[in-house]
Amino acid sequence: MLPTSGPLPLQLGVVAMGQAAADAGAAGLWVGDHLVLPRQTVDNYPYSPDGRLAWDADRDYLEALTTCAHLAGAVRSDCTVGTAVLVLPQRNVLQTAKEVVTLDRLTGGRLQLGVGAGWNDVEMAALGYRFATRGRRFDEMLTVLRDSWQGRTSGFEGTEVQVPAGLGLRPRPTRPEGPPLLVGGTSPAALRRAATLGDGWLALAAVDTWDAASLGSGMSTLRAGWAAAGRAGTPRAVLKLACPEGALPDLPRRVEEAAALGFDEVAVELPWHLGVPRAAAVLGALTATPAA
């Protein structure tokens, strides 16, 4: 994970951090997403104990797909770029489809698209979308993305999304099915989407609150849903892993446990605030292990 909010992206440089991570053995570079954030107090942030933001809402926040394009053009060509996660239900589906397929083609198929339902009702309303219906819209948008990447829309009439038939959307993606769509979140709805509409799961965890049983249960639910849907192959699974500075000694063990649970990739939040050399050293120690 590369920070895209606050002072670090511009002070350290997202390309400098990305290149250092790639040189240290990273297989992929991941960024987060928000388009706007309310200035008033937030009390429904789902990833902190008190529901408050873990960062200052007034600080800089780079746009995710633009940052992925910047990274892909500057960092070595065998390193993927991805969103963890893009808040899909607050974006126009056809514009997103066009931006994503363009980035997929220009990067030679290096994009991984992590997508989520979103938690910020004020942000979503400000962008013109209903928060209460975001789950239904999310499902419909995943279907439309797949369809639009065939080059010409076949038409879709949903309760939240309507797309006329015959619209041309080119270029086509590098792969016929498009870039990997990984559904983020740990809720039953997220796992259902990952198994039936996505290419896999983008799970969330933290080193200091590690719960292997919960992650293992999620992985079992994912695989069972995938099989029940009659889908071929196996779902991809990526774990976004937060690591507070005080938990760094436990990080290698948690990465190994994630691999044992069946995760294909771990996107680690490194201590970039300690400087690029220190963060790269932490990553280098991880990628030197057999599990990595």
C-alpha positions as CSV (number, residue, x, y, z in Angstrom):
1,M,0.0,0.0,0.0
2,L,1.3,3.4,-0.9
3,P,-0.1,6.5,1.0
4,T,-2.0,8.8,-1.3
5,S,-3.3,11.2,1.4
6,G,-1.6,13.6,3.7
7,P,1.9,15.1,3.1
8,L,3.8,11.9,2.4
9,P,2.8,11.4,-1.3
10,L,4.2,14.7,-2.3
11,Q,7.0,15.0,0.3
12,L,8.4,11.5,-0.5
13,G,6.9,11.1,-4.0
14,V,4.6,8.3,-4.9
15,V,7.0,7.2,-7.7
16,A,9.9,7.2,-5.3
17,M,8.0,5.0,-2.8
18,G,6.7,2.8,-5.6
19,Q,10.1,2.2,-7.1
20,A,11.6,1.5,-3.7
21,A,8.9,-1.0,-3.1
22,A,9.4,-2.6,-6.5
23,D,13.1,-2.8,-5.9
24,A,12.5,-4.4,-2.6
25,G,10.5,-7.2,-4.2
26,A,6.9,-5.9,-4.2
27,A,4.7,-7.7,-6.8
28,G,2.1,-4.9,-6.8
29,L,1.5,-1.3,-5.7
30,W,-1.9,-0.4,-4.2
31,V,-3.6,2.9,-3.5
32,G,-6.8,3.9,-1.6
33,D,-9.7,6.0,-2.8
34,H,-11.9,8.9,-1.8
35,L,-13.2,11.7,-4.0
36,V,-14.5,14.1,-1.4
37,L,-14.6,14.0,2.4
38,P,-16.9,16.0,4.7
39,R,-15.4,18.5,7.0
40,Q,-17.9,17.8,9.8
41,T,-17.2,15.1,12.3
42,V,-17.5,11.5,10.9
43,D,-18.9,8.9,13.3
44,N,-19.5,6.0,11.0
45,Y,-16.0,5.1,9.8
46,P,-16.1,1.3,10.0
47,Y,-12.4,0.7,10.5
48,S,-11.8,2.5,13.8
49,P,-13.2,1.6,17.3
50,D,-15.0,5.0,17.8
51,G,-16.2,5.5,14.2
52,R,-14.0,8.5,13.6
53,L,-11.6,9.0,10.7
54,A,-8.1,7.7,11.2
55,W,-6.8,10.8,9.3
56,D,-7.5,14.5,8.9
57,A,-10.3,15.1,6.4
58,D,-8.7,18.4,5.4
59,R,-5.4,17.0,4.2
60,D,-4.6,16.2,0.5
61,Y,-6.0,13.0,-1.0
62,L,-4.8,12.0,-4.5
63,E,-7.3,10.4,-7.0
64,A,-6.8,6.7,-7.2
65,L,-6.9,5.9,-10.9
66,T,-4.8,8.9,-11.9
67,T,-2.2,7.8,-9.3
68,C,-2.2,4.3,-10.7
69,A,-1.6,5.7,-14.2
70,H,1.3,7.8,-12.9
71,L,2.8,4.8,-11.0
72,A,2.5,2.5,-14.0
73,G,4.2,4.8,-16.3
74,A,7.2,5.3,-14.0
75,V,7.8,2.1,-12.1
76,R,9.2,-1.1,-13.6
77,S,6.9,-3.0,-16.0
78,D,6.6,-6.3,-14.0
79,C,4.9,-4.6,-11.0
80,T,1.1,-4.4,-11.0
81,V,-0.9,-1.4,-9.9
82,G,-4.3,-1.6,-8.1
83,T,-7.0,0.2,-6.1
84,A,-7.7,-1.0,-2.6
85,V,-10.5,0.0,-2.9
86,L,-12.2,2.1,-5.5
87,V,-15.7,3.2,-4.2
88,L,-17.6,2.0,-7.2
89,P,-21.3,3.0,-6.4
90,Q,-20.4,6.7,-6.3
91,R,-19.0,6.8,-9.9
92,N,-20.5,6.8,-13.3
93,V,-20.3,3.2,-14.6
94,L,-19.5,4.0,-18.2
95,Q,-16.9,6.6,-17.4
96,T,-15.3,4.2,-14.9
97,A,-15.4,1.4,-17.5
98,K,-13.6,3.7,-20.0
99,E,-11.0,4.9,-17.5
100,V,-10.3,1.4,-16.3
101,V,-10.0,-0.2,-19.7
102,T,-7.8,2.6,-20.9
103,L,-5.5,2.1,-18.0
104,D,-5.5,-1.6,-18.5
105,R,-4.4,-1.3,-22.1
106,L,-1.8,1.4,-21.5
107,T,-0.2,-0.7,-18.7
108,G,-0.2,-3.9,-20.7
109,G,-2.7,-5.6,-18.4
110,R,-1.0,-4.6,-15.1
111,L,-4.1,-3.2,-13.4
112,Q,-6.0,-4.9,-10.6
113,L,-9.3,-3.2,-9.7
114,G,-10.3,-3.6,-6.1
115,V,-13.8,-2.2,-5.6
116,G,-16.0,-1.5,-2.6
117,A,-19.5,-0.4,-1.7
118,G,-18.4,2.6,0.4
119,W,-19.3,3.7,3.9
120,N,-19.4,7.5,3.7
121,D,-23.0,8.6,3.1
122,V,-22.2,12.3,2.9
123,E,-19.5,11.7,0.2
124,M,-21.8,9.6,-1.8
125,A,-24.7,12.0,-1.6
126,A,-22.4,14.9,-2.6
127,L,-21.5,13.0,-5.8
128,G,-25.2,12.5,-6.7
129,Y,-25.8,8.9,-5.7
130,R,-28.1,7.4,-3.1
131,F,-26.3,5.8,-0.2
132,A,-29.2,3.5,0.8
133,T,-29.3,1.8,-2.6
134,R,-25.5,1.5,-3.1
135,G,-25.5,-2.3,-2.7
136,R,-28.0,-2.9,-5.5
137,R,-26.2,-0.3,-7.6
138,F,-22.8,-2.0,-6.9
139,D,-24.2,-5.4,-8.1
140,E,-25.6,-3.8,-11.3
141,M,-22.4,-1.9,-12.0
142,L,-20.2,-5.0,-11.8
143,T,-22.4,-6.6,-14.4
144,V,-22.3,-3.5,-16.7
145,L,-18.5,-3.2,-16.4
146,R,-18.1,-6.8,-17.7
147,D,-20.6,-6.2,-20.5
148,S,-19.1,-2.8,-21.6
149,W,-15.6,-4.4,-21.9
150,Q,-16.9,-6.5,-24.8
151,G,-16.6,-3.4,-26.9
152,R,-20.3,-2.7,-27.4
153,T,-23.0,-2.7,-24.7
154,S,-25.7,-5.3,-25.0
155,G,-28.0,-3.1,-22.9
156,F,-28.9,-3.3,-19.2
157,E,-32.1,-2.3,-17.4
158,G,-31.6,-2.4,-13.6
159,T,-33.3,-0.6,-10.8
160,E,-30.3,1.6,-10.3
161,V,-28.4,1.5,-13.6
162,Q,-29.7,1.7,-17.1
163,V,-27.5,1.4,-20.2
164,P,-28.7,1.4,-23.8
165,A,-27.7,-1.4,-26.1
166,G,-25.2,-0.7,-28.9
167,L,-23.0,1.8,-27.2
168,G,-19.4,1.5,-28.4
169,L,-16.7,1.5,-25.7
170,R,-13.2,0.9,-27.0
171,P,-10.4,0.0,-26.6
172,R,-11.1,-3.5,-25.4
173,P,-9.2,-4.8,-22.4
174,T,-5.9,-6.7,-22.6
175,R,-7.8,-9.9,-21.5
176,P,-11.3,-10.6,-22.9
177,E,-12.8,-10.6,-19.4
178,G,-11.1,-7.3,-18.4
179,P,-8.8,-6.6,-15.5
180,P,-9.3,-8.6,-12.3
181,L,-12.3,-7.3,-10.3
182,L,-11.7,-7.9,-6.6
183,V,-14.5,-7.1,-4.2
184,G,-13.4,-5.5,-1.0
185,G,-14.9,-5.9,2.5
186,T,-15.7,-8.6,5.0
187,S,-19.5,-8.5,5.1
188,P,-21.6,-11.4,3.8
189,A,-22.7,-9.1,0.9
190,A,-19.1,-8.4,0.0
191,L,-18.2,-12.1,0.0
192,R,-21.3,-12.9,-2.1
193,R,-20.3,-10.3,-4.7
194,A,-16.7,-11.6,-4.7
195,A,-17.9,-15.1,-5.4
196,T,-20.6,-14.4,-7.9
197,L,-19.8,-11.2,-9.7
198,G,-16.1,-10.5,-9.1
199,D,-12.8,-12.4,-9.8
200,G,-12.1,-12.7,-6.1
201,W,-11.9,-11.0,-2.7
202,L,-9.9,-8.1,-1.3
203,A,-10.0,-8.7,2.5
204,L,-9.0,-6.3,5.3
205,A,-7.1,-7.0,8.4
206,A,-4.6,-5.5,10.8
207,V,-1.5,-7.0,12.4
208,D,-2.4,-5.7,15.9
209,T,-6.0,-7.1,15.8
210,W,-5.2,-10.3,13.8
211,D,-8.1,-12.8,13.6
212,A,-7.1,-15.8,11.6
213,A,-10.3,-17.6,12.3
214,S,-12.4,-14.8,10.8
215,L,-10.2,-14.6,7.7
216,G,-10.3,-18.4,7.3
217,S,-14.1,-18.3,7.6
218,G,-14.2,-15.6,4.9
219,M,-12.0,-17.7,2.6
220,S,-14.2,-20.7,3.1
221,T,-17.3,-18.7,2.3
222,L,-15.7,-17.3,-0.8
223,R,-14.7,-20.7,-2.1
224,A,-18.1,-22.3,-1.3
225,G,-19.9,-19.4,-3.1
226,W,-17.6,-19.7,-6.1
227,A,-18.3,-23.4,-6.4
228,A,-22.0,-23.0,-5.9
229,A,-22.1,-20.5,-8.7
230,G,-20.6,-23.1,-11.0
231,R,-17.5,-20.9,-11.7
232,A,-14.4,-22.5,-13.2
233,G,-10.9,-22.1,-11.6
234,T,-10.4,-20.6,-8.2
235,P,-11.0,-17.0,-6.9
236,R,-8.1,-14.7,-6.4
237,A,-7.7,-13.4,-2.8
238,V,-5.7,-10.3,-1.7
239,L,-5.3,-9.2,1.9
240,K,-4.9,-5.5,2.7
241,L,-2.9,-5.6,5.9
242,A,-2.6,-2.5,8.2
243,C,0.5,-2.5,10.4
244,P,1.0,0.1,13.1
245,E,4.6,0.8,13.9
246,G,4.4,-1.0,17.2
247,A,3.3,-4.2,15.5
248,L,6.2,-4.4,13.0
249,P,7.8,-7.3,14.9
250,D,4.7,-9.4,14.3
251,L,4.3,-8.5,10.6
252,P,6.4,-11.4,9.1
253,R,4.4,-14.0,11.0
254,R,1.1,-12.5,9.9
255,V,2.2,-12.5,6.3
256,E,3.1,-16.2,6.5
257,E,-0.3,-17.0,8.2
258,A,-2.1,-15.1,5.4
259,A,-0.3,-17.2,2.8
260,A,-1.2,-20.4,4.7
261,L,-4.9,-19.2,4.7
262,G,-4.7,-19.1,0.9
263,F,-4.2,-15.4,0.1
264,D,-2.4,-14.9,-3.2
265,E,-1.0,-11.4,-2.3
266,V,-0.7,-9.2,0.8
267,A,-0.8,-5.5,0.4
268,V,1.0,-4.2,3.5
269,E,0.7,-0.7,4.8
270,L,4.4,0.1,5.4
271,P,5.8,2.7,7.9
272,W,6.5,5.3,5.2
273,H,6.5,8.0,7.8
274,L,9.8,6.6,8.9
275,G,11.3,7.3,5.5
276,V,11.6,5.4,2.2
277,P,14.8,3.4,3.2
278,R,13.2,2.2,6.5
279,A,9.9,1.2,4.8
280,A,11.8,-0.5,1.9
281,A,13.9,-2.5,4.4
282,V,10.8,-3.8,6.1
283,L,9.4,-4.9,2.8
284,G,12.7,-6.4,1.7
285,A,12.8,-8.6,4.8
286,L,9.2,-9.8,4.0
287,T,9.9,-10.6,0.4
288,A,13.0,-12.6,1.3
289,T,10.8,-15.2,3.1
290,P,9.6,-18.3,1.3
291,A,5.9,-17.4,2.0
292,A,6.2,-14.1,0.3
